[in-house]
Amino acid sequence: MPYDVQIDENLSYMGASNRTSAGTFATADAAIAKCKAIVDDELAGMFKPGMGAAELFELWSMFGDDPFIPDPAVTFSADSYARTQSEVIAGGRSDPAR
């Protein structure tokens, strides 16, 4: 069974007219890996030295790409993944350096 990966822009949330496809994958695991790679790339591009995890996550929440798999049998939340990865990328910093 093929699994599609779709991308919404957080900037225009729920705007299906801005939805793009990131491809179709043979397995759910491959589709989830693609979703994670999209979020990782977005967060890496948004991160600036000294930025805290909360600030990075907020930036992604407002402007990042939000990949999803429109199959109810596949559970992946870009929001949850981005929150966790923001902590990893920011080195656990919860507040930006000032």
Backbone as XML, in Angstrom:
<?xml version="1.0"?>
<chain id="A" units="angstrom">
  <residue number="1" name="MET">
    <atom name="N" x="0.844" y="-1.188" z="0.000"/>
    <atom name="CA" x="0.000" y="0.000" z="0.000"/>
    <atom name="C" x="0.883" y="1.242" z="0.000"/>
  </residue>
  <residue number="2" name="PRO">
    <atom name="N" x="0.708" y="2.144" z="-0.945"/>
    <atom name="CA" x="1.530" y="3.365" z="-0.973"/>
    <atom name="C" x="1.057" y="4.394" z="0.057"/>
  </residue>
  <residue number="3" name="TYR">
    <atom name="N" x="2.015" y="5.179" z="0.532"/>
    <atom name="CA" x="1.744" y="6.216" z="1.532"/>
    <atom name="C" x="2.183" y="7.563" z="0.975"/>
  </residue>
  <residue number="4" name="ASP">
    <atom name="N" x="1.244" y="8.473" z="0.865"/>
    <atom name="CA" x="1.540" y="9.822" z="0.379"/>
    <atom name="C" x="2.004" y="10.696" z="1.525"/>
  </residue>
  <residue number="5" name="VAL">
    <atom name="N" x="2.948" y="11.588" z="1.234"/>
    <atom name="CA" x="3.358" y="12.616" z="2.189"/>
    <atom name="C" x="2.942" y="13.954" z="1.594"/>
  </residue>
  <residue number="6" name="GLN">
    <atom name="N" x="2.123" y="14.673" z="2.334"/>
    <atom name="CA" x="1.651" y="15.993" z="1.939"/>
    <atom name="C" x="2.275" y="17.036" z="2.862"/>
  </residue>
  <residue number="7" name="ILE">
    <atom name="N" x="2.402" y="18.247" z="2.368"/>
    <atom name="CA" x="2.982" y="19.325" z="3.174"/>
    <atom name="C" x="2.062" y="20.534" z="3.150"/>
  </residue>
  <residue number="8" name="ASP">
    <atom name="N" x="1.681" y="20.984" z="4.340"/>
    <atom name="CA" x="0.994" y="22.260" z="4.500"/>
    <atom name="C" x="2.001" y="23.250" z="5.055"/>
  </residue>
  <residue number="9" name="GLU">
    <atom name="N" x="1.839" y="24.512" z="4.708"/>
    <atom name="CA" x="2.675" y="25.559" z="5.280"/>
    <atom name="C" x="1.993" y="26.048" z="6.548"/>
  </residue>
  <residue number="10" name="ASN">
    <atom name="N" x="2.730" y="26.099" z="7.651"/>
    <atom name="CA" x="2.134" y="26.611" z="8.885"/>
    <atom name="C" x="1.673" y="28.056" z="8.725"/>
  </residue>
  <residue number="11" name="LEU">
    <atom name="N" x="2.339" y="28.807" z="7.866"/>
    <atom name="CA" x="1.959" y="30.202" z="7.641"/>
    <atom name="C" x="0.528" y="30.315" z="7.130"/>
  </residue>
  <residue number="12" name="SER">
    <atom name="N" x="0.112" y="29.373" z="6.319"/>
    <atom name="CA" x="-1.255" y="29.395" z="5.787"/>
    <atom name="C" x="-1.965" y="28.106" z="6.182"/>
  </residue>
  <residue number="13" name="TYR">
    <atom name="N" x="-1.974" y="27.838" z="7.486"/>
    <atom name="CA" x="-2.545" y="26.612" z="8.029"/>
    <atom name="C" x="-3.959" y="26.371" z="7.521"/>
  </residue>
  <residue number="14" name="MET">
    <atom name="N" x="-4.215" y="25.153" z="7.166"/>
    <atom name="CA" x="-5.513" y="24.696" z="6.651"/>
    <atom name="C" x="-5.818" y="25.282" z="5.275"/>
  </residue>
  <residue number="15" name="GLY">
    <atom name="N" x="-4.817" y="25.858" z="4.644"/>
    <atom name="CA" x="-5.012" y="26.363" z="3.293"/>
    <atom name="C" x="-4.625" y="25.294" z="2.288"/>
  </residue>
  <residue number="16" name="ALA">
    <atom name="N" x="-5.562" y="24.436" z="1.949"/>
    <atom name="CA" x="-5.280" y="23.306" z="1.062"/>
    <atom name="C" x="-4.748" y="23.757" z="-0.292"/>
  </residue>
  <residue number="17" name="SER">
    <atom name="N" x="-5.009" y="24.988" z="-0.672"/>
    <atom name="CA" x="-4.512" y="25.467" z="-1.960"/>
    <atom name="C" x="-2.990" y="25.612" z="-1.948"/>
  </residue>
  <residue number="18" name="ASN">
    <atom name="N" x="-2.390" y="25.701" z="-0.762"/>
    <atom name="CA" x="-0.935" y="25.797" z="-0.650"/>
    <atom name="C" x="-0.288" y="24.447" z="-0.364"/>
  </residue>
  <residue number="19" name="ARG">
    <atom name="N" x="-1.054" y="23.396" z="-0.364"/>
    <atom name="CA" x="-0.561" y="22.052" z="-0.058"/>
    <atom name="C" x="0.278" y="21.532" z="-1.220"/>
  </residue>
  <residue number="20" name="THR">
    <atom name="N" x="1.393" y="20.890" z="-0.878"/>
    <atom name="CA" x="2.242" y="20.278" z="-1.885"/>
    <atom name="C" x="2.486" y="18.816" z="-1.521"/>
  </residue>
  <residue number="21" name="SER">
    <atom name="N" x="2.953" y="18.074" z="-2.489"/>
    <atom name="CA" x="3.267" y="16.664" z="-2.271"/>
    <atom name="C" x="4.770" y="16.510" z="-2.110"/>
  </residue>
  <residue number="22" name="ALA">
    <atom name="N" x="5.165" y="15.651" z="-1.176"/>
    <atom name="CA" x="6.583" y="15.338" z="-0.993"/>
    <atom name="C" x="6.876" y="13.937" z="-1.512"/>
  </residue>
  <residue number="23" name="GLY">
    <atom name="N" x="5.897" y="13.320" z="-2.141"/>
    <atom name="CA" x="6.111" y="12.021" z="-2.749"/>
    <atom name="C" x="5.237" y="10.924" z="-2.173"/>
  </residue>
  <residue number="24" name="THR">
    <atom name="N" x="5.349" y="9.773" z="-2.806"/>
    <atom name="CA" x="4.627" y="8.582" z="-2.399"/>
    <atom name="C" x="5.653" y="7.514" z="-2.061"/>
  </residue>
  <residue number="25" name="PHE">
    <atom name="N" x="5.424" y="6.815" z="-0.965"/>
    <atom name="CA" x="6.404" y="5.868" z="-0.442"/>
    <atom name="C" x="5.777" y="4.492" z="-0.281"/>
  </residue>
  <residue number="26" name="ALA">
    <atom name="N" x="6.598" y="3.477" z="-0.423"/>
    <atom name="CA" x="6.118" y="2.101" z="-0.394"/>
    <atom name="C" x="5.708" y="1.646" z="0.999"/>
  </residue>
  <residue number="27" name="THR">
    <atom name="N" x="6.341" y="2.224" z="2.017"/>
    <atom name="CA" x="6.032" y="1.806" z="3.390"/>
    <atom name="C" x="5.715" y="3.020" z="4.260"/>
  </residue>
  <residue number="28" name="ALA">
    <atom name="N" x="4.997" y="2.758" z="5.336"/>
    <atom name="CA" x="4.697" y="3.823" z="6.293"/>
    <atom name="C" x="5.989" y="4.343" z="6.920"/>
  </residue>
  <residue number="29" name="ASP">
    <atom name="N" x="6.929" y="3.441" z="7.213"/>
    <atom name="CA" x="8.203" y="3.865" z="7.805"/>
    <atom name="C" x="8.963" y="4.825" z="6.897"/>
  </residue>
  <residue number="30" name="ALA">
    <atom name="N" x="8.959" y="4.563" z="5.599"/>
    <atom name="CA" x="9.643" y="5.451" z="4.649"/>
    <atom name="C" x="8.943" y="6.806" z="4.584"/>
  </residue>
  <residue number="31" name="ALA">
    <atom name="N" x="7.623" y="6.803" z="4.642"/>
    <atom name="CA" x="6.869" y="8.059" z="4.618"/>
    <atom name="C" x="7.132" y="8.864" z="5.891"/>
  </residue>
  <residue number="32" name="ILE">
    <atom name="N" x="7.175" y="8.198" z="7.030"/>
    <atom name="CA" x="7.472" y="8.880" z="8.296"/>
    <atom name="C" x="8.892" y="9.434" z="8.273"/>
  </residue>
  <residue number="33" name="ALA">
    <atom name="N" x="9.835" y="8.670" z="7.734"/>
    <atom name="CA" x="11.224" y="9.145" z="7.632"/>
    <atom name="C" x="11.289" y="10.417" z="6.780"/>
  </residue>
  <residue number="34" name="LYS">
    <atom name="N" x="10.509" y="10.474" z="5.710"/>
    <atom name="CA" x="10.475" y="11.682" z="4.870"/>
    <atom name="C" x="9.909" y="12.865" z="5.645"/>
  </residue>
  <residue number="35" name="CYS">
    <atom name="N" x="8.841" y="12.633" z="6.392"/>
    <atom name="CA" x="8.250" y="13.693" z="7.204"/>
    <atom name="C" x="9.270" y="14.228" z="8.210"/>
  </residue>
  <residue number="36" name="LYS">
    <atom name="N" x="9.981" y="13.325" z="8.869"/>
    <atom name="CA" x="10.990" y="13.736" z="9.849"/>
    <atom name="C" x="12.103" y="14.530" z="9.178"/>
  </residue>
  <residue number="37" name="ALA">
    <atom name="N" x="12.531" y="14.097" z="8.000"/>
    <atom name="CA" x="13.595" y="14.814" z="7.284"/>
    <atom name="C" x="13.155" y="16.231" z="6.916"/>
  </residue>
  <residue number="38" name="ILE">
    <atom name="N" x="11.903" y="16.382" z="6.529"/>
    <atom name="CA" x="11.378" y="17.712" z="6.186"/>
    <atom name="C" x="11.416" y="18.618" z="7.413"/>
  </residue>
  <residue number="39" name="VAL">
    <atom name="N" x="10.935" y="18.126" z="8.542"/>
    <atom name="CA" x="10.936" y="18.922" z="9.777"/>
    <atom name="C" x="12.372" y="19.229" z="10.203"/>
  </residue>
  <residue number="40" name="ASP">
    <atom name="N" x="13.245" y="18.230" z="10.161"/>
    <atom name="CA" x="14.645" y="18.443" z="10.540"/>
    <atom name="C" x="15.301" y="19.526" z="9.689"/>
  </residue>
  <residue number="41" name="ASP">
    <atom name="N" x="15.067" y="19.480" z="8.384"/>
    <atom name="CA" x="15.640" y="20.492" z="7.482"/>
    <atom name="C" x="15.112" y="21.883" z="7.802"/>
  </residue>
  <residue number="42" name="GLU">
    <atom name="N" x="13.817" y="21.973" z="8.058"/>
    <atom name="CA" x="13.220" y="23.266" z="8.393"/>
    <atom name="C" x="13.819" y="23.830" z="9.686"/>
  </residue>
  <residue number="43" name="LEU">
    <atom name="N" x="13.885" y="22.987" z="10.717"/>
    <atom name="CA" x="14.415" y="23.450" z="12.007"/>
    <atom name="C" x="15.879" y="23.849" z="11.888"/>
  </residue>
  <residue number="44" name="ALA">
    <atom name="N" x="16.662" y="23.065" z="11.166"/>
    <atom name="CA" x="18.082" y="23.380" z="10.995"/>
    <atom name="C" x="18.257" y="24.716" z="10.284"/>
  </residue>
  <residue number="45" name="GLY">
    <atom name="N" x="17.409" y="24.989" z="9.315"/>
    <atom name="CA" x="17.487" y="26.254" z="8.587"/>
    <atom name="C" x="17.039" y="27.456" z="9.398"/>
  </residue>
  <residue number="46" name="MET">
    <atom name="N" x="16.192" y="27.226" z="10.369"/>
    <atom name="CA" x="15.665" y="28.313" z="11.202"/>
    <atom name="C" x="16.522" y="28.591" z="12.428"/>
  </residue>
  <residue number="47" name="PHE">
    <atom name="N" x="17.281" y="27.604" z="12.856"/>
    <atom name="CA" x="18.050" y="27.728" z="14.101"/>
    <atom name="C" x="19.186" y="28.735" z="13.960"/>
  </residue>
  <residue number="48" name="LYS">
    <atom name="N" x="19.333" y="29.557" z="14.974"/>
    <atom name="CA" x="20.437" y="30.518" z="15.083"/>
    <atom name="C" x="21.131" y="30.264" z="16.417"/>
  </residue>
  <residue number="49" name="PRO">
    <atom name="N" x="22.457" y="30.394" z="16.471"/>
    <atom name="CA" x="23.171" y="30.173" z="17.740"/>
    <atom name="C" x="22.571" y="30.999" z="18.876"/>
  </residue>
  <residue number="50" name="GLY">
    <atom name="N" x="22.429" y="30.357" z="20.024"/>
    <atom name="CA" x="21.863" y="31.021" z="21.190"/>
    <atom name="C" x="20.357" y="30.926" z="21.291"/>
  </residue>
  <residue number="51" name="MET">
    <atom name="N" x="19.721" y="30.421" z="20.243"/>
    <atom name="CA" x="18.266" y="30.303" z="20.227"/>
    <atom name="C" x="17.835" y="29.172" z="21.156"/>
  </residue>
  <residue number="52" name="GLY">
    <atom name="N" x="16.783" y="29.401" z="21.908"/>
    <atom name="CA" x="16.243" y="28.372" z="22.782"/>
    <atom name="C" x="15.258" y="27.486" z="22.050"/>
  </residue>
  <residue number="53" name="ALA">
    <atom name="N" x="14.969" y="26.348" z="22.640"/>
    <atom name="CA" x="14.061" y="25.385" z="22.030"/>
    <atom name="C" x="12.661" y="25.966" z="21.827"/>
  </residue>
  <residue number="54" name="ALA">
    <atom name="N" x="12.178" y="26.710" z="22.807"/>
    <atom name="CA" x="10.833" y="27.279" z="22.698"/>
    <atom name="C" x="10.759" y="28.277" z="21.546"/>
  </residue>
  <residue number="55" name="GLU">
    <atom name="N" x="11.788" y="29.072" z="21.390"/>
    <atom name="CA" x="11.824" y="30.062" z="20.308"/>
    <atom name="C" x="11.894" y="29.358" z="18.943"/>
  </residue>
  <residue number="56" name="LEU">
    <atom name="N" x="12.719" y="28.321" z="18.840"/>
    <atom name="CA" x="12.832" y="27.576" z="17.594"/>
    <atom name="C" x="11.508" y="26.912" z="17.234"/>
  </residue>
  <residue number="57" name="PHE">
    <atom name="N" x="10.886" y="26.274" z="18.206"/>
    <atom name="CA" x="9.606" y="25.627" z="17.955"/>
    <atom name="C" x="8.540" y="26.643" z="17.541"/>
  </residue>
  <residue number="58" name="GLU">
    <atom name="N" x="8.522" y="27.773" z="18.194"/>
    <atom name="CA" x="7.550" y="28.814" z="17.848"/>
    <atom name="C" x="7.750" y="29.298" z="16.410"/>
  </residue>
  <residue number="59" name="LEU">
    <atom name="N" x="9.009" y="29.471" z="16.020"/>
    <atom name="CA" x="9.310" y="29.901" z="14.661"/>
    <atom name="C" x="8.819" y="28.869" z="13.648"/>
  </residue>
  <residue number="60" name="TRP">
    <atom name="N" x="9.098" y="27.591" z="13.929"/>
    <atom name="CA" x="8.616" y="26.531" z="13.036"/>
    <atom name="C" x="7.085" y="26.519" z="13.012"/>
  </residue>
  <residue number="61" name="SER">
    <atom name="N" x="6.460" y="26.682" z="14.162"/>
    <atom name="CA" x="4.998" y="26.656" z="14.246"/>
    <atom name="C" x="4.349" y="27.748" z="13.412"/>
  </residue>
  <residue number="62" name="MET">
    <atom name="N" x="5.044" y="28.865" z="13.278"/>
    <atom name="CA" x="4.488" y="29.984" z="12.513"/>
    <atom name="C" x="4.818" y="29.907" z="11.026"/>
  </residue>
  <residue number="63" name="PHE">
    <atom name="N" x="6.026" y="29.431" z="10.684"/>
    <atom name="CA" x="6.492" y="29.561" z="9.305"/>
    <atom name="C" x="6.958" y="28.266" z="8.643"/>
  </residue>
  <residue number="64" name="GLY">
    <atom name="N" x="7.110" y="27.192" z="9.398"/>
    <atom name="CA" x="7.680" y="25.965" z="8.851"/>
    <atom name="C" x="6.712" y="25.130" z="8.031"/>
  </residue>
  <residue number="65" name="ASP">
    <atom name="N" x="7.294" y="24.169" z="7.322"/>
    <atom name="CA" x="6.492" y="23.205" z="6.584"/>
    <atom name="C" x="5.987" y="22.134" z="7.545"/>
  </residue>
  <residue number="66" name="ASP">
    <atom name="N" x="4.738" y="21.748" z="7.378"/>
    <atom name="CA" x="4.073" y="20.796" z="8.264"/>
    <atom name="C" x="3.701" y="19.543" z="7.464"/>
  </residue>
  <residue number="67" name="PRO">
    <atom name="N" x="4.616" y="18.552" z="7.413"/>
    <atom name="CA" x="4.322" y="17.352" z="6.640"/>
    <atom name="C" x="3.368" y="16.423" z="7.376"/>
  </residue>
  <residue number="68" name="PHE">
    <atom name="N" x="2.567" y="15.697" z="6.608"/>
    <atom name="CA" x="1.649" y="14.740" z="7.204"/>
    <atom name="C" x="1.358" y="13.625" z="6.208"/>
  </residue>
  <residue number="69" name="ILE">
    <atom name="N" x="0.840" y="12.535" z="6.740"/>
    <atom name="CA" x="0.487" y="11.375" z="5.932"/>
    <atom name="C" x="-1.029" y="11.199" z="6.071"/>
  </residue>
  <residue number="70" name="PRO">
    <atom name="N" x="-1.776" y="11.457" z="5.007"/>
    <atom name="CA" x="-3.237" y="11.410" z="5.104"/>
    <atom name="C" x="-3.772" y="9.974" z="5.098"/>
  </residue>
  <residue number="71" name="ASP">
    <atom name="N" x="-3.364" y="9.222" z="6.099"/>
    <atom name="CA" x="-3.806" y="7.842" z="6.262"/>
    <atom name="C" x="-4.052" y="7.642" z="7.753"/>
  </residue>
  <residue number="72" name="PRO">
    <atom name="N" x="-5.268" y="7.383" z="8.144"/>
    <atom name="CA" x="-5.573" y="7.278" z="9.577"/>
    <atom name="C" x="-4.837" y="6.142" z="10.286"/>
  </residue>
  <residue number="73" name="ALA">
    <atom name="N" x="-4.306" y="5.200" z="9.534"/>
    <atom name="CA" x="-3.576" y="4.087" z="10.146"/>
    <atom name="C" x="-2.138" y="4.468" z="10.512"/>
  </residue>
  <residue number="74" name="VAL">
    <atom name="N" x="-1.671" y="5.611" z="10.014"/>
    <atom name="CA" x="-0.295" y="6.045" z="10.276"/>
    <atom name="C" x="-0.324" y="7.189" z="11.277"/>
  </residue>
  <residue number="75" name="THR">
    <atom name="N" x="0.377" y="7.005" z="12.368"/>
    <atom name="CA" x="0.405" y="8.049" z="13.395"/>
    <atom name="C" x="1.748" y="8.755" z="13.366"/>
  </residue>
  <residue number="76" name="PHE">
    <atom name="N" x="1.741" y="9.968" z="12.846"/>
    <atom name="CA" x="2.906" y="10.849" z="12.878"/>
    <atom name="C" x="2.397" y="12.261" z="13.099"/>
  </residue>
  <residue number="77" name="SER">
    <atom name="N" x="2.985" y="12.937" z="14.065"/>
    <atom name="CA" x="2.639" y="14.323" z="14.335"/>
    <atom name="C" x="3.875" y="15.184" z="14.128"/>
  </residue>
  <residue number="78" name="ALA">
    <atom name="N" x="3.858" y="16.002" z="13.085"/>
    <atom name="CA" x="4.981" y="16.904" z="12.840"/>
    <atom name="C" x="5.146" y="17.867" z="14.011"/>
  </residue>
  <residue number="79" name="ASP">
    <atom name="N" x="4.036" y="18.276" z="14.601"/>
    <atom name="CA" x="4.076" y="19.191" z="15.736"/>
    <atom name="C" x="4.838" y="18.574" z="16.912"/>
  </residue>
  <residue number="80" name="SER">
    <atom name="N" x="4.504" y="17.361" z="17.272"/>
    <atom name="CA" x="5.195" y="16.684" z="18.378"/>
    <atom name="C" x="6.662" y="16.442" z="18.048"/>
  </residue>
  <residue number="81" name="TYR">
    <atom name="N" x="6.913" y="16.017" z="16.822"/>
    <atom name="CA" x="8.289" y="15.758" z="16.407"/>
    <atom name="C" x="9.107" y="17.051" z="16.413"/>
  </residue>
  <residue number="82" name="ALA">
    <atom name="N" x="8.541" y="18.134" z="15.904"/>
    <atom name="CA" x="9.253" y="19.414" z="15.876"/>
    <atom name="C" x="9.544" y="19.917" z="17.286"/>
  </residue>
  <residue number="83" name="ARG">
    <atom name="N" x="8.624" y="19.708" z="18.195"/>
    <atom name="CA" x="8.830" y="20.128" z="19.587"/>
    <atom name="C" x="10.026" y="19.375" z="20.185"/>
  </residue>
  <residue number="84" name="THR">
    <atom name="N" x="10.065" y="18.063" z="19.983"/>
    <atom name="CA" x="11.162" y="17.244" z="20.494"/>
    <atom name="C" x="12.480" y="17.618" z="19.828"/>
  </residue>
  <residue number="85" name="GLN">
    <atom name="N" x="12.463" y="17.761" z="18.521"/>
    <atom name="CA" x="13.688" y="18.087" z="17.793"/>
    <atom name="C" x="14.194" y="19.494" z="18.109"/>
  </residue>
  <residue number="86" name="SER">
    <atom name="N" x="13.301" y="20.400" z="18.434"/>
    <atom name="CA" x="13.729" y="21.747" z="18.841"/>
    <atom name="C" x="14.586" y="21.662" z="20.092"/>
  </residue>
  <residue number="87" name="GLU">
    <atom name="N" x="14.212" y="20.795" z="21.006"/>
    <atom name="CA" x="15.006" y="20.583" z="22.228"/>
    <atom name="C" x="16.378" y="20.016" z="21.880"/>
  </residue>
  <residue number="88" name="VAL">
    <atom name="N" x="16.405" y="19.046" z="20.974"/>
    <atom name="CA" x="17.666" y="18.421" z="20.572"/>
    <atom name="C" x="18.576" y="19.444" z="19.891"/>
  </residue>
  <residue number="89" name="ILE">
    <atom name="N" x="18.040" y="20.165" z="18.934"/>
    <atom name="CA" x="18.834" y="21.123" z="18.162"/>
    <atom name="C" x="19.326" y="22.270" z="19.026"/>
  </residue>
  <residue number="90" name="ALA">
    <atom name="N" x="18.477" y="22.740" z="19.923"/>
    <atom name="CA" x="18.856" y="23.872" z="20.784"/>
    <atom name="C" x="19.678" y="23.415" z="21.986"/>
  </residue>
  <residue number="91" name="GLY">
    <atom name="N" x="19.982" y="22.129" z="22.041"/>
    <atom name="CA" x="20.797" y="21.635" z="23.134"/>
    <atom name="C" x="20.118" y="21.701" z="24.492"/>
  </residue>
  <residue number="92" name="GLY">
    <atom name="N" x="18.797" y="21.608" z="24.490"/>
    <atom name="CA" x="18.040" y="21.634" z="25.727"/>
    <atom name="C" x="17.826" y="23.032" z="26.297"/>
  </residue>
  <residue number="93" name="ARG">
    <atom name="N" x="18.289" y="24.050" z="25.591"/>
    <atom name="CA" x="18.092" y="25.429" z="26.055"/>
    <atom name="C" x="16.617" y="25.790" z="25.946"/>
  </residue>
  <residue number="94" name="SER">
    <atom name="N" x="16.028" y="26.176" z="27.042"/>
    <atom name="CA" x="14.622" y="26.568" z="26.989"/>
    <atom name="C" x="14.447" y="28.062" z="26.771"/>
  </residue>
  <residue number="95" name="ASP">
    <atom name="N" x="15.473" y="28.825" z="27.067"/>
    <atom name="CA" x="15.409" y="30.281" z="26.879"/>
    <atom name="C" x="16.571" y="30.730" z="26.019"/>
  </residue>
  <residue number="96" name="PRO">
    <atom name="N" x="16.356" y="31.673" z="25.119"/>
    <atom name="CA" x="17.456" y="32.184" z="24.313"/>
    <atom name="C" x="18.465" y="32.944" z="25.170"/>
  </residue>
  <residue number="97" name="ALA">
    <atom name="N" x="19.707" y="32.911" z="24.741"/>
    <atom name="CA" x="20.748" y="33.685" z="25.439"/>
    <atom name="C" x="20.526" y="35.160" z="25.179"/>
  </residue>
  <residue number="98" name="ARG">
    <atom name="N" x="20.675" y="35.956" z="26.193"/>
    <atom name="CA" x="20.496" y="37.414" z="26.037"/>
    <atom name="C" x="21.655" y="38.123" z="26.650"/>
  </residue>
</chain>
